[in-house]
Amino acid sequence: MNRIETLKGFLKDNPNDSFLRYALALEYIKLGQNDEAVREFEAVRNTDPEYVATYYQLGQKHDAEKTFRTGITVATKAGDEHTRSELEAALELLLGAQ
């Protein structure tokens, strides 16, 4: 059984487990299945908007500026300075590239 199948099996028992869904999205990225990855990252964002790591990954794949800004706000509220810093750096790079 491959990792995607294993994670999907775990998700059958825990469909709202943010860590499992996030891990599944990362596996999709490794395989170049970006649409599936975005779908999983969005599912995490919708069911668990406080799961701050999602904003960085989702921002890389979809609606980057808005996603990074929202993630900065969530990370700040959560006191997650590391993730906030990463999101701010990613936003700065994005805006500098435009």
C-alpha positions as CSV (number, residue, x, y, z in Angstrom):
1,M,0.0,0.0,0.0
2,N,1.4,3.4,-0.9
3,R,1.4,6.5,1.4
4,I,-1.6,8.1,-0.3
5,E,-3.7,4.9,0.2
6,T,-2.5,4.6,3.8
7,L,-3.4,8.2,4.6
8,K,-6.8,7.9,2.9
9,G,-7.4,4.8,5.0
10,F,-6.7,6.8,8.2
11,L,-8.9,9.6,7.0
12,K,-11.9,7.2,6.7
13,D,-11.7,6.9,10.5
14,N,-10.9,10.5,11.1
15,P,-12.1,12.6,8.2
16,N,-11.4,16.0,9.9
17,D,-7.9,15.2,11.1
18,S,-6.0,18.2,9.9
19,F,-2.6,16.5,10.2
20,L,-3.6,13.6,8.1
21,R,-5.2,15.7,5.4
22,Y,-2.2,18.0,5.4
23,A,0.2,15.0,5.0
24,L,-2.0,13.7,2.2
25,A,-1.7,17.1,0.4
26,L,2.1,17.0,0.7
27,E,2.1,13.5,-0.8
28,Y,0.1,14.8,-3.7
29,I,2.7,17.6,-4.2
30,K,5.5,15.0,-4.3
31,L,3.6,13.3,-7.2
32,G,2.9,16.6,-9.0
33,Q,-0.8,16.2,-8.4
34,N,-1.3,19.9,-7.5
35,D,-5.0,20.1,-8.0
36,E,-5.5,17.3,-5.5
37,A,-3.1,18.9,-3.1
38,V,-4.9,22.3,-3.3
39,R,-8.2,20.5,-2.6
40,E,-6.8,18.9,0.5
41,F,-5.2,22.1,1.8
42,E,-8.5,23.9,1.2
43,A,-10.3,21.2,3.2
44,V,-7.9,21.7,6.1
45,R,-8.4,25.5,5.9
46,N,-12.1,25.1,5.8
47,T,-12.4,22.6,8.7
48,D,-9.5,23.9,10.8
49,P,-8.6,27.5,10.0
50,E,-6.2,27.6,12.9
51,Y,-3.9,25.0,11.3
52,V,-1.3,27.6,10.3
53,A,1.0,25.4,8.2
54,T,-1.7,25.2,5.6
55,Y,-1.5,28.8,4.7
56,Y,2.1,28.6,3.6
57,Q,1.5,25.5,1.4
58,L,-1.8,26.8,0.0
59,G,-0.3,30.1,-0.7
60,Q,2.4,28.4,-2.8
61,K,-0.3,26.8,-5.0
62,H,-3.3,29.1,-5.0
63,D,-4.3,32.7,-4.4
64,A,-0.9,33.4,-2.8
65,E,-1.2,37.0,-1.5
66,K,-4.6,36.7,0.1
67,T,-3.6,33.3,1.6
68,F,-0.3,34.5,3.0
69,R,-2.0,37.6,4.6
70,T,-4.7,35.4,6.2
71,G,-2.1,33.0,7.4
72,I,0.0,35.8,8.9
73,T,-3.1,36.9,10.9
74,V,-3.9,33.4,12.1
75,A,-0.2,32.7,13.0
76,T,0.0,35.9,14.9
77,K,-3.2,35.1,16.9
78,A,-1.8,31.6,17.6
79,G,1.5,33.0,18.8
80,D,3.3,31.0,16.1
81,E,6.2,33.4,15.4
82,H,8.1,30.9,13.2
83,T,5.2,30.3,10.8
84,R,4.3,34.0,10.8
85,S,7.9,34.8,9.9
86,E,7.9,32.3,7.1
87,L,4.7,33.6,5.7
88,E,5.9,37.2,5.8
89,A,9.1,36.2,4.0
90,A,7.0,34.4,1.3
91,L,4.7,37.4,0.9
92,E,7.7,39.7,0.6
93,L,9.2,37.5,-2.1
94,L,5.8,37.3,-3.9
95,L,5.3,41.1,-3.9
96,G,8.9,41.7,-4.9
97,A,8.4,39.5,-7.9
98,Q,5.3,41.4,-9.2
